[in-house]
């Protein structure tokens, strides 16, 4: 297949490009600026990758990239968790880009399947008790523009994709991949702007301790493999959670402290009361985050992806340690 990948320079998108090439597929990597070496040099080093520029905030900007492709992976995503104008800077960007890409796919004469990178943020609802095991049947109905604009944007973007597919009279098949918190090898410095930034902070030892906050965790290489399997499957389901396990944030720090004993990586647990006080001064903590997440351990099942498409998840230790090793080897720690 020839596959157009949006957000190809991003953390997940870059791993998707690498996985597609590994499976023998052709890749048209769609980035904001194909002439920017910081965003494209690592893609060029992977092999025969066709680069194209597109501003997905402009309607119709994806049409040329879609033409001639057999499939599309829409991995581009706004990664900001907060903004002065969350509607315009987060939600509208995510939903608008999804509309641009899927309408371009529908107008093409060749695209038969679109795999959209969503998130467990579109699955987990904070109002549901911790005893619940989240599956592909669940949707996030609790996030709002004021409280969690990023979570809301992932939910609305996924639903926008479903609406466009229906409006296009099923001109293409649509599959959503919903990863947990993504770690794994960093392929370019710009990837430190996304989820690997947490591991970088831990390696630097600049955060004194960790509140009781958990997160679904998955390796970027498994996320990429999930996208390729969804493209290659004869009859995939419409939605797959991609998640290996759930871990406490403190356990991530402990794994790093054990593996990289030459570094002073704090592993102490911050008492709940101290976490609430810290939220007054910390950019990483917020009262809403503590209200919805402190002390909560959510089970998010990625079993369907294994049972239907045969994905074998890497261990969380591999995702954490390989992420840290790549950061250190890159000279970015």
C-alpha positions, 0 to 999 in steps of 0.5 A: 500500500501507499499510505499517507500519514498526517502528523508524521513528524510527531512522536506517534506519527514517526513510529507509524512511518517506521512501522509501515516501512518495516512492513514494506508499505510506501509512505507519504509523510504529511507534515506542516513544513517539509523543509524543516530539518528538525521535523523531517531529518529523522523521517528521511533517515528511515528510507524512501519516504515521500514528504509533503507539506500541508496546513490541516487547519485549512479546508481542502489542504489534504486533498492532494496528499490523499490522491493516489494513496490506498490508505490514510493514517491520521496521526496529527494531533494538537498536544496542548493540554491547556490554552488561553482560548481552548476552543480555538487553540485546542478543540477547533484545531483537532476537530478541524484537522480531522474534518480536513483529512477525512473529507480529503480522503472521501474526495479521493478516488483511491483511499479505501481505509482511514486509521485515526489516532485517537486516545483513551482520553476519548474513552475514560469518563471520570464519573465512572467508578474505578471498579469499571473496566473501560473498553471500546464501548465506553466514551468520555462524556464528562470532560468539558471545555473548561476542565479538560479541553484536550480530552474533549478535543479527542472525543469530539475529533473521533466523533467528527470522523464517524460523522464524516464517514457517514456523510460520505456514504462510507466512501472509506472504512474507518478505524480508531486506535485509542492509545494510553500514555505513550512512551518508548524510544524518542526518534527526534528532539521535537518528540520531547514536547509530548509524552516523553517529556515526563521521563526527561523530567524524571531523569533530570530529578527536578520533581521532588516526588509523585502524587498517587496518580495512575496512567494507562501506559503503552509503548510507541512501537506497539501503537505504531504496530496497531495502526499497521495491523488495522490497515492490513486486516481484512475486516477490522473493528471500528475501534481499538484501545491500545494499552498494555497496562495501568501504572502509578506515576511513582512506579515509572520513577522507580523503574528509572531509578533502578535502571539508571542508578547513577542518576538521582531520580526521586521516587518518594510519594507525595502525601495527598494533602501535600499534593493539594497544597502543591497544586497552588504553585505547580504547573504540572498539578491542578485542582481538577486533575487531583479531583478526578485522578488522585488515588484512582487506578483505572483499568483500561483494556487493550485485549481486543487489539490482541485477540482480534489483530494479534498484537503482543504488547511490550512490557511497561519496563521496556517502554520506560527504559527504552524511552529514557535510554534514547533521551540519554543517548540523544544528549537531551537528558 
